[in-house]
Amino acid sequence: MKLKNIPFLLFFIFISTYSFAQPETSDSTKVVSNENQSNVEELISELIGKQRDSLKSIFNQEVEILEKQIRNLDNELKDKLTPKEEITKLKNRISTVEAIQKKKVKLSLGILTENYNSAILNILRLEKDLKPLQLLNASRQFHTSLEKASNPLEYTEFKSWLTDFRAFLEKHKSKDVIIEMVSNLINSNSQIDKSQASIIFTNNIVLLGIEKFIRNLGKKRKDLKSKSQKMFHLLILLDKFDNDKNRIFYEFEELNRELDALKELQKQTLDEIIITTGLKRNLMEENYLDQTNEKEVYAYWGRVQSHINNLAKNGNLQKDEVTHQMKTVQSLKIRFGELMFKYLENLDQYDQLSKKYKHYDLINFKELDANYKNLKSTFKENFPAQKYINDAIRMYSVE
């Protein structure tokens, strides 16, 4: 651990001695900070793990002492004793065995409580991860540049050439039914919707009209003919590119539907936990989900942990109920990690798409490649797929 972090952690220890004993309440003096909240969440997760280890360590030490007492009593019972002495030692042995059983029950409750605390922490972390503005913005930029790359109207050279092609259509539309149909599709008096441009210009009728235009130019206008052939080739490539892009995008949409199903299950599970524990949703959002100050998050978690511990001590946590919720949270975390891997695989297909068409040197990949790198970097930084799975595996401790 870096030395510069020690004063901050000492402050955490200080506020924990105060806040952990307080009821779950709102804090109106909240201070906004730019600190990364994941730091305190990792600290809380680490503290839960240490608490479980401490419970086991204390249990093992105490049981070791009691088992030694039993061994001593067994040895003493082998000696010649009076009936009264023998009865006393047998009673002592029975009470010691019962003491061990009580400590096992206490350990089981303690581990269950800390595991449940871990489940609550992880369902809250998942809640935040399911609504990331940063990733949404990066994804929007990428898909916008993807649409632009497949739209012929985004190419300056094509728009310049289109003026000559429209002039040809206007001049010859009364003489040729095909040219008349093409003219009606891309009439110069109407504005073509950019969202429909790739569909219109890759229409077989339009491509046939461009072929007629190229043949009509003959040998007299070599530059325009060469440019027209290039634009024809561009439209053919954009059509293939668009089909490949759409196939990948359909897979992306499937992943989004799977993510929506996970969101719904996550919300349902959190609602069940709120009902079980009596935690307040508004305080959860104010002090944890929407809170950016690490100290405030840590203080709130202390109140939550104290609340859960009191429920357990008072017998208000049903083992079957909380165990079911714990298993659901763990499953959600693993599924989320697996889904993040699928998203990365989907993104990698766009990289392959870029490599497939880049060597033709016709499609503009400059903006698309930059936004792709930004999206992948943002995704990997904010959604470490393997970490979700690893954290889920280590989420709970067995007795």
C-alpha positions in Angstrom: 0.0 0.0 0.0 1.3 3.5 -0.9 2.2 5.6 2.2 0.2 8.6 0.9 -3.0 6.5 1.4 -2.3 5.8 5.1 -3.9 9.1 6.5 -7.0 8.5 4.4 -7.4 4.9 5.7 -6.8 6.1 9.3 -9.7 8.4 8.8 -11.8 5.5 7.6 -11.0 3.6 10.8 -11.9 6.7 12.8 -15.3 7.1 11.2 -16.1 3.4 11.3 -15.9 3.5 15.1 -18.6 6.1 15.1 -20.8 5.3 12.1 -21.0 1.6 12.5 -23.1 2.0 15.6 -25.5 4.5 14.1 -28.9 3.7 12.5 -29.3 3.9 8.7 -30.0 7.6 8.2 -29.6 10.3 5.5 -26.7 12.7 5.7 -27.6 16.3 4.7 -23.9 17.5 4.8 -22.8 15.3 1.9 -19.6 16.6 0.2 -19.1 15.7 -3.5 -15.6 14.4 -4.4 -14.0 13.1 -7.6 -12.4 10.2 -5.8 -13.0 6.8 -7.5 -15.6 5.0 -5.5 -14.2 1.6 -6.5 -11.3 2.1 -4.1 -13.6 2.2 -1.1 -15.7 -0.7 -2.4 -12.5 -2.8 -2.7 -11.7 -1.8 0.9 -15.1 -2.8 2.2 -14.9 -6.1 0.4 -11.5 -6.7 1.9 -12.8 -5.8 5.4 -15.7 -8.3 5.0 -13.1 -11.0 4.1 -11.0 -10.1 7.1 -14.0 -10.2 9.4 -14.8 -13.8 8.1 -11.2 -14.9 8.6 -11.2 -13.4 12.1 -14.4 -15.3 13.0 -12.8 -18.5 11.9 -9.6 -17.8 13.7 -11.3 -17.0 17.0 -13.5 -20.1 16.6 -10.5 -22.4 15.9 -8.6 -21.0 18.9 -11.6 -21.4 21.3 -12.5 -24.8 20.0 -8.9 -26.0 20.3 -8.9 -25.0 24.0 -12.2 -26.8 24.6 -11.1 -29.9 22.7 -8.0 -30.0 24.9 -10.2 -29.9 28.0 -12.2 -32.9 26.6 -9.0 -34.8 26.0 -7.9 -34.1 29.6 -11.3 -35.1 30.9 -11.2 -38.4 28.9 -7.7 -39.2 30.4 -9.0 -38.4 33.9 -12.0 -40.6 33.4 -9.6 -43.5 32.8 -8.3 -43.2 36.3 -9.9 -44.7 39.4 -12.5 -42.2 40.5 -15.3 -42.2 43.1 -18.8 -42.3 41.6 -19.3 -38.6 42.5 -16.0 -37.6 40.8 -16.9 -39.6 37.7 -20.3 -38.0 37.4 -18.8 -34.5 37.8 -16.3 -35.1 35.1 -18.9 -36.6 32.8 -21.1 -33.5 33.3 -18.1 -31.3 32.6 -17.4 -33.2 29.4 -21.0 -32.9 28.2 -21.1 -29.2 28.9 -17.8 -28.7 27.0 -19.1 -30.6 24.0 -22.3 -28.4 24.1 -20.1 -25.3 24.3 -18.3 -26.4 21.1 -21.7 -26.9 19.4 -22.8 -23.4 20.5 -19.7 -21.9 19.1 -20.3 -23.8 15.8 -23.8 -22.3 15.6 -22.3 -18.8 16.4 -19.7 -19.2 13.7 -22.3 -20.4 11.2 -24.4 -17.3 11.9 -21.4 -15.0 11.8 -20.2 -16.4 8.4 -23.8 -16.3 7.0 -24.1 -12.6 8.1 -20.8 -11.6 6.6 -21.6 -13.5 3.4 -24.9 -11.7 3.2 -23.1 -8.4 3.7 -20.9 -9.4 0.7 -24.0 -10.2 -1.3 -25.5 -6.8 -0.6 -22.3 -5.0 -1.4 -22.0 -6.9 -4.7 -25.7 -6.3 -5.8 -25.1 -2.6 -5.2 -21.9 -2.6 -7.2 -23.8 -4.3 -10.0 -26.6 -1.8 -9.8 -24.0 1.0 -10.5 -22.3 -0.9 -13.2 -25.5 -1.5 -15.1 -26.0 2.2 -15.8 -22.6 3.7 -16.9 -22.9 7.1 -18.7 -19.2 7.0 -19.8 -19.7 3.7 -21.7 -23.0 4.9 -23.2 -21.3 8.0 -24.6 -18.4 6.0 -26.0 -20.7 3.5 -27.5 -22.9 6.2 -29.1 -19.8 7.9 -30.7 -18.7 4.5 -32.1 -22.0 3.6 -33.6 -22.4 7.1 -35.0 -19.0 6.8 -36.8 -20.0 3.3 -37.9 -23.1 4.6 -39.6 -21.1 7.5 -41.2 -18.5 5.0 -42.6 -21.3 3.1 -44.4 -23.1 6.2 -45.7 -22.0 7.4 -49.2 -23.3 10.9 -48.4 -20.6 11.3 -45.8 -17.9 11.1 -48.6 -17.0 14.4 -50.1 -15.9 12.9 -53.4 -19.2 11.0 -53.7 -21.3 14.1 -53.1 -19.2 16.0 -55.7 -19.7 13.2 -58.2 -23.4 12.9 -57.4 -24.0 16.4 -59.0 -22.8 15.1 -62.4 -24.8 11.9 -62.1 -28.0 13.8 -61.3 -27.4 16.1 -64.3 -27.2 12.9 -66.4 -30.4 11.6 -64.9 -32.3 14.8 -65.5 -31.2 14.9 -69.1 -32.0 11.3 -70.0 -34.9 10.3 -67.8 -37.5 10.9 -70.5 -35.6 8.5 -72.8 -35.0 5.5 -70.5 -37.4 4.0 -68.0 -34.5 2.7 -65.8 -33.0 6.2 -65.6 -36.4 7.7 -64.9 -36.8 5.3 -62.0 -33.3 6.2 -60.6 -34.1 9.9 -61.0 -37.3 9.5 -59.0 -35.2 7.7 -56.2 -32.5 10.4 -56.0 -34.4 13.4 -57.3 -32.2 16.5 -56.9 -35.1 18.5 -55.7 -35.5 16.4 -52.6 -33.3 15.9 -49.6 -32.2 12.3 -49.1 -32.4 11.1 -45.6 -28.9 10.1 -44.4 -30.3 7.2 -42.5 -31.7 5.8 -45.8 -28.8 6.8 -48.1 -26.9 3.5 -48.0 -30.1 1.6 -48.8 -31.0 3.9 -51.7 -27.6 4.1 -53.4 -27.0 0.4 -53.2 -30.3 -0.4 -54.7 -29.9 -2.6 -57.9 -31.9 -0.1 -59.9 -29.5 2.8 -58.9 -26.4 0.7 -59.6 -27.9 -0.2 -63.0 -28.4 3.5 -63.6 -24.7 4.2 -62.7 -23.6 1.6 -65.2 -25.6 3.3 -67.9 -24.0 6.6 -66.9 -20.5 5.1 -67.2 -21.2 3.6 -70.7 -22.7 7.0 -71.8 -19.5 8.8 -70.9 -17.5 6.8 -73.5 -13.9 7.8 -74.1 -14.4 11.6 -74.1 -14.6 12.3 -70.4 -12.0 9.9 -69.0 -11.7 11.6 -65.6 -15.4 11.6 -64.9 -15.6 8.0 -66.1 -12.7 6.9 -63.9 -14.4 8.7 -60.9 -17.7 7.1 -61.7 -16.2 3.7 -61.8 -14.6 4.4 -58.4 -17.9 5.5 -57.0 -19.6 2.4 -58.4 -17.0 0.3 -56.7 -17.4 2.3 -53.5 -21.2 1.6 -53.4 -20.6 -2.1 -54.0 -18.1 -2.1 -51.0 -20.4 -0.1 -48.8 -23.2 -2.5 -49.5 -21.1 -5.5 -48.4 -19.7 -3.5 -45.5 -23.2 -2.6 -44.4 -24.4 -6.2 -44.5 -21.4 -7.3 -42.5 -21.8 -4.5 -40.0 -25.5 -5.3 -39.6 -24.8 -8.9 -38.9 -22.5 -7.9 -36.1 -24.9 -5.3 -34.9 -27.7 -7.9 -34.7 -25.5 -9.9 -32.4 -24.9 -6.7 -30.4 -28.7 -6.2 -30.1 -29.0 -9.8 -28.8 -26.4 -9.1 -26.1 -28.4 -5.9 -25.2 -31.5 -8.0 -24.7 -29.6 -10.4 -22.5 -28.3 -7.4 -20.5 -31.9 -6.1 -20.1 -32.9 -9.5 -18.7 -30.0 -9.3 -16.2 -31.0 -5.8 -15.3 -34.5 -7.0 -14.5 -33.3 -9.9 -12.4 -30.8 -7.6 -10.6 -33.6 -5.1 -9.8 -35.9 -7.9 -8.6 -33.1 -9.4 -6.4 -32.3 -6.0 -4.9 -36.0 -5.4 -4.2 -36.1 -8.7 -2.4 -33.1 -7.8 -0.3 -34.6 -4.4 0.6 -37.8 -6.2 1.8 -35.8 -8.8 3.8 -33.6 -6.2 5.5 -35.8 -3.2 5.7 -33.1 -1.0 4.1 -34.5 2.2 2.5 -34.1 2.6 -1.2 -33.9 6.4 -1.1 -31.1 6.3 1.4 -29.3 3.6 -0.6 -29.4 5.8 -3.7 -28.4 9.0 -1.8 -25.6 7.6 0.2 -24.2 4.9 -2.0 -25.5 4.5 -5.6 -25.4 8.3 -6.4 -22.7 9.2 -3.9 -19.3 10.2 -5.2 -17.5 10.9 -1.9 -15.6 7.8 -0.6 -15.9 8.8 3.1 -19.7 9.1 2.8 -20.0 5.7 1.0 -17.9 4.1 3.7 -19.9 5.7 6.5 -23.2 4.6 4.9 -21.9 1.0 4.5 -21.0 1.0 8.2 -24.6 1.7 9.1 -25.8 -0.9 6.7 -23.4 -3.5 8.1 -24.5 -2.7 11.7 -28.1 -3.0 10.7 -27.6 -6.4 9.1 -25.6 -7.6 12.1 -28.4 -6.6 14.5 -31.0 -8.4 12.3 -28.9 -11.6 12.5 -28.3 -11.3 16.3 -32.0 -10.8 16.9 -32.9 -13.9 14.7 -34.6 -11.8 12.0 -32.6 -13.3 9.1 -34.0 -16.5 7.7 -31.1 -18.7 6.5 -33.0 -20.2 3.5 -34.2 -16.8 2.3 -30.8 -15.1 2.5 -29.0 -18.1 1.1 -31.3 -18.0 -2.0 -30.6 -14.3 -2.4 -26.8 -14.9 -2.0 -26.8 -17.6 -4.7 -28.8 -15.3 -7.1 -26.3 -12.4 -6.6 -23.4 -14.7 -7.2 -25.0 -16.1 -10.3 -25.8 -12.6 -11.6 -22.2 -11.5 -11.1 -20.9 -14.5 -13.0 -23.4 -14.0 -15.8 -22.5 -10.3 -16.0 -18.8 -11.2 -16.4 -19.6 -13.8 -19.1 -21.7 -11.2 -20.9 -18.9 -8.7 -20.8 -16.7 -11.2 -22.5 -19.3 -11.6 -25.2 -19.4 -7.8 -25.7 -15.7 -7.7 -26.1 -15.9 -10.5 -28.7 -18.5 -8.6 -30.5 -16.3 -5.5 -30.5 -13.4 -7.5 -31.9 -15.5 -8.4 -34.9 -15.6 -4.7 -35.8 -11.8 -4.7 -35.7 -11.8 -7.6 -38.1 -14.4 -5.8 -40.3 -12.1 -2.8 -40.5 -9.1 -4.9 -41.5 -11.3 -6.7 -44.2 -12.2 -3.5 -46.0 -9.4 -1.1 -45.2 -7.0 -2.4 -47.9 -9.5 -1.2 -50.6 -8.6 2.3 -49.6 -12.1 3.5 -50.4 -14.0 3.5 -47.0 -13.0 6.1 -44.5 -12.0 4.3 -41.3 -10.1 7.2 -39.6 -12.9 8.3 -37.3 -14.3 4.8 -36.9 -11.0 3.3 -35.8 -10.4 6.2 -33.3 -13.8 5.7 -31.7 -13.4 1.9 -31.7 -10.2 2.2 -29.7 -11.8 4.6 -27.3 -14.9 2.3 -26.8 -12.8 -0.8 -26.3 -10.5 1.0 -23.9 -13.4 2.5 -21.9 -15.1 -0.9 -21.9 -12.1 -2.9 -20.6 -11.3 -0.2 -18.0 -14.8 0.0 -16.6 -16.0 -3.6 -17.2 -13.1 -6.1 -16.4 -14.9 -9.3 -17.4 -12.6 -11.7 -15.7 -12.7 -9.7 -12.5 -16.4 -10.0 -12.2 -16.2 -13.8 -12.4 -13.2 -14.0 -10.0 -15.0 -11.7 -7.5 -18.1 -13.9 -7.7 -16.1 -17.0 -7.0 -14.5 -15.4 -4.0 -17.7 -13.7 -2.8 -18.5 -16.1 0.0 -16.7 -18.1 2.6 -17.5 -21.6 3.8 -17.3 -22.5 7.5 
